[in-house]
Amino acid sequence: MNQISIWFGQLLKLFYDMSNNYALSIILFTIVTKFILLPLTFSQMRSMNAMKTIQPKVDEINKKYKGNPQKQSEKLSQLYKENGVNPAAGCLPLLIQFPILIAMYRVVREPIKYVFLNETAYNLVDKGFFWIKSLEVPDVIAIQGINLPYILPVLSALFTYVQMQMSMSRSSSSNATAEGMNKTMTYMMPLMMLVWGVNLPAGLILYWATGTLVQILQQYLIGKYEYHMNFRDDDKSNKRDSQASIKKKNNR
C-alpha cells in the first residue's frame, strides 16, 4: 500500500508542477484517480442493478423455503445462474478499491512524505483556496468561540447525502432491518462529514468533496447509459414478438 501511495504522490506532484496551485492539483488528482477506478465502479453498479432486478424472486424463494436452508440455497444458486448474476460481484470492486482509496487518503494527509519529499519545498507552496487561507487547517467559522463547519464541509456533507440517496435507489434489499440501516447511514454519513470538517485539514475535505461529486456524476451517467441500453433491448424484444405474431397470423 505504501508503494501505491508513492505512485499517487508522484501523480499529485505532476499536477502541482503543471498548475502551480496546490488546491487545483488535489482536484485534478482526485478526478483522474476516480476515472482510473471507473471500471470498478461500473462493474459494482451493474451488479447492484442486476441484483435489484431479481430481488422479488429472491424474496419469494427465501419465503417459500424458509424451513429448508439446503433447498433454499440450491434454488438461489439456480436463480443466480439462470440470470447470470454473481451476488459477490458487488463486493469485489469495493475490496479492490479499498487499499487504493486508503493510499490516496495517505497522500493527501501526508503531502511532505509522498508529494514534496521535504518540508522546505512544502512550506513554499501556496496552500490557499478561495476563502480558505490554508488547506492545512479545518474550514470552520467561529461563532461565540465555537468552531462550526463552514462552506467546504457543508458542501461535502451535501454531496455525500446525494450520493448515498443515489446508492440507496439501487439497493436490492427488501429486508426491513437492512433498509433501516441504509436509511440511517444516509443521514449519518453527511453528519460525520460535518464533524470531520471541523477536525480534519481542509485539503482532505476538498479531496472528499471532489471525489463524491465526481462519483455522483459517474452514477448519473452510468444510470442513463443503462436505461438507454435496457430501453433498446426492450424495443428489440417487442419488435421480435410483433414480427412473430404477424408471422403466426399469416401462416394461419
C-alpha positions in Angstrom: 0.0 0.0 0.0 2.9 2.3 0.7 4.1 1.8 -2.9 0.7 2.8 -4.2 0.8 6.0 -2.1 4.2 6.8 -3.6 2.8 6.4 -7.1 -0.2 8.6 -6.3 2.2 11.1 -4.6 4.2 11.4 -7.8 0.9 11.9 -9.8 -0.2 14.7 -7.4 3.2 16.3 -7.7 2.9 16.2 -11.5 -0.4 18.0 -11.3 1.1 20.6 -9.0 4.1 21.2 -11.4 1.5 21.7 -14.2 -0.8 24.0 -12.3 1.4 25.6 -9.7 -1.7 25.5 -7.5 -1.9 23.0 -4.6 -5.7 23.1 -4.3 -6.2 22.7 -8.1 -3.7 19.8 -8.1 -5.7 18.0 -5.4 -8.9 18.5 -7.5 -7.2 17.2 -10.7 -5.6 14.3 -8.8 -9.0 13.3 -7.4 -10.8 13.5 -10.8 -8.1 11.4 -12.5 -7.9 8.7 -9.8 -11.7 8.5 -9.8 -11.7 7.8 -13.6 -9.0 5.2 -13.0 -11.4 3.4 -10.7 -14.3 3.9 -13.1 -14.3 0.3 -14.5 -14.7 -1.0 -10.9 -17.4 1.5 -10.2 -19.3 0.5 -13.4 -18.9 -3.2 -12.5 -20.3 -2.6 -9.0 -23.3 -0.6 -10.2 -24.2 -3.2 -12.9 -24.1 -5.9 -10.2 -26.3 -3.9 -7.9 -28.8 -3.3 -10.7 -28.9 -7.0 -11.6 -29.5 -8.0 -8.0 -32.3 -5.4 -7.7 -34.0 -6.9 -10.8 -34.2 -10.4 -9.4 -34.8 -9.4 -5.8 -38.5 -10.2 -5.9 -37.7 -13.8 -7.0 -35.0 -14.0 -4.2 -37.6 -12.9 -1.6 -40.1 -15.4 -3.0 -37.5 -18.3 -2.7 -36.4 -17.2 0.8 -40.1 -17.2 2.0 -41.0 -20.4 0.3 -38.1 -22.5 1.6 -37.6 -20.7 4.9 -37.6 -24.0 6.8 -35.3 -25.8 4.3 -31.9 -23.9 4.1 -30.4 -26.5 1.8 -33.2 -26.3 -0.7 -33.3 -22.5 -0.4 -29.5 -22.4 -1.2 -30.0 -24.6 -4.2 -32.9 -22.5 -5.6 -31.0 -19.3 -5.1 -27.9 -20.7 -6.8 -30.1 -21.8 -9.7 -31.7 -18.4 -9.9 -28.3 -16.6 -9.9 -27.0 -19.0 -12.6 -30.1 -18.5 -14.9 -29.8 -14.8 -14.7 -26.0 -14.6 -14.9 -25.8 -12.8 -11.5 -22.9 -13.2 -9.0 -24.1 -11.9 -5.6 -20.4 -11.4 -4.6 -19.6 -9.3 -7.7 -20.8 -6.1 -6.0 -18.4 -6.6 -3.1 -15.3 -7.4 -5.2 -14.9 -3.9 -6.6 -15.2 -2.5 -3.1 -12.5 -4.8 -1.8 -10.2 -3.8 -4.7 -10.9 -0.1 -4.3 -10.3 -0.1 -0.5 -6.5 -0.2 -0.5 -6.4 2.3 -3.4 -8.6 4.7 -1.5 -6.5 4.4 1.6 -3.4 5.1 -0.4 -5.0 8.2 -1.9 -6.0 9.3 1.6 -2.5 8.9 2.9 -1.1 11.0 0.0 -3.4 14.0 0.8 -2.9 13.5 4.5 0.9 13.4 4.3 2.0 15.6 1.4 5.5 16.2 2.7 6.2 12.4 2.8 4.6 11.4 -0.5 4.4 14.6 -2.7 7.0 17.2 -2.0 9.5 14.9 -0.2 10.9 17.6 2.1 9.4 20.2 4.4 11.2 23.1 2.8 9.6 22.6 -0.6 6.2 22.1 1.0 6.5 25.3 3.0 7.0 27.3 -0.2 3.7 26.0 -1.6 0.6 28.4 -1.6 -2.0 26.4 0.3 -4.9 28.8 -0.1 -8.2 28.0 -1.8 -10.6 30.9 -2.4 -11.9 31.7 1.1 -9.6 29.2 2.8 -6.2 30.7 3.9 -4.6 27.2 4.2 -5.7 23.7 3.3 -3.6 22.5 6.3 -6.3 23.7 8.8 -10.0 22.9 9.0 -12.5 25.1 7.1 -14.5 26.4 10.1 -16.3 29.5 11.2 -16.1 30.6 14.9 -19.4 31.6 16.4 -19.3 32.7 20.1 -16.0 30.8 20.4 -17.3 27.6 19.0 -15.8 26.3 15.7 -18.6 25.2 13.3 -18.2 23.7 9.8 -18.0 26.3 7.1 -18.6 26.1 3.3 -16.4 23.1 2.3 -17.6 20.7 5.0 -21.2 21.7 4.3 -20.8 21.1 0.5 -19.1 17.8 1.3 -22.0 16.7 3.6 -24.5 17.7 0.9 -22.7 15.8 -1.9 -22.4 12.7 0.5 -26.1 12.8 1.1 -27.0 13.0 -2.6 -24.5 10.1 -3.4 -26.0 8.0 -0.5 -29.5 8.6 -1.8 -28.5 7.5 -5.3 -26.9 4.4 -4.0 -30.0 3.6 -1.9 -32.1 3.8 -5.1 -30.0 0.9 -6.5 -30.1 -1.2 -3.3 -31.7 -4.6 -3.8 -32.5 -5.3 -0.2 -36.1 -5.7 0.8 -35.2 -6.7 4.4 -36.7 -4.2 6.9 -33.6 -4.2 9.1 -31.2 -3.7 6.2 -33.4 -1.0 4.8 -33.4 0.8 8.1 -29.6 0.6 8.4 -29.3 2.0 4.8 -31.6 5.0 5.7 -29.6 5.6 8.9 -26.3 5.6 7.0 -27.8 8.1 4.5 -28.1 10.6 7.3 -25.1 9.5 9.5 -22.5 9.9 6.8 -23.3 13.5 6.0 -23.3 14.3 9.7 -19.9 12.6 10.0 -18.6 14.8 7.2 -19.6 17.9 9.2 -17.8 16.6 12.3 -14.7 15.6 10.3 -14.9 19.1 8.6 -14.3 20.7 12.0 -11.3 18.4 12.9 -9.6 17.5 9.6 -7.5 19.6 7.3 -9.5 21.4 4.6 -7.3 19.6 1.9 -8.7 16.3 2.9 -12.3 17.6 2.9 -11.6 19.1 -0.6 -10.4 15.7 -1.7 -13.6 14.0 -0.4 -16.0 16.6 -1.7 -14.4 16.5 -5.2 -14.4 12.7 -5.2 -18.0 12.5 -4.1 -19.1 15.0 -6.7 -17.3 13.0 -9.4 -18.9 9.8 -8.2 -22.4 11.4 -8.3 -21.8 12.4 -12.0 -20.5 8.9 -12.7 -23.5 7.2 -11.2 -25.9 9.5 -13.0 -24.2 8.9 -16.4 -24.0 5.2 -15.9 -27.6 5.1 -14.9 -28.6 7.0 -18.1 -26.5 4.6 -20.1 -28.1 1.5 -18.5 -31.6 3.0 -19.0 -30.8 3.6 -22.7 -29.4 0.1 -23.2 -32.4 -1.5 -21.4 -34.9 0.6 -23.4 -33.2 -0.5 -26.7 -33.2 -4.2 -25.6 -36.9 -3.9 -24.7 -37.7 -2.3 -28.0 -35.9 -5.1 -29.9 -37.7 -7.7 -27.9 -41.1 -6.0 -28.6 -40.3 -5.9 -32.3 -39.4 -9.6 -32.3 -42.6 -10.5 -30.6 -44.6 -8.4 -33.0 -42.9 -10.0 -36.0 -43.5 -13.4 -34.6 -47.2 -12.6 -34.0 -47.6 -11.3 -37.6 -45.9 -14.4 -39.0 -48.1 -16.7 -37.0 -51.3 -15.0 -38.3 -50.0 -15.2 -41.9 -49.4 -18.9 -41.5 -53.0 -19.4 -40.5 
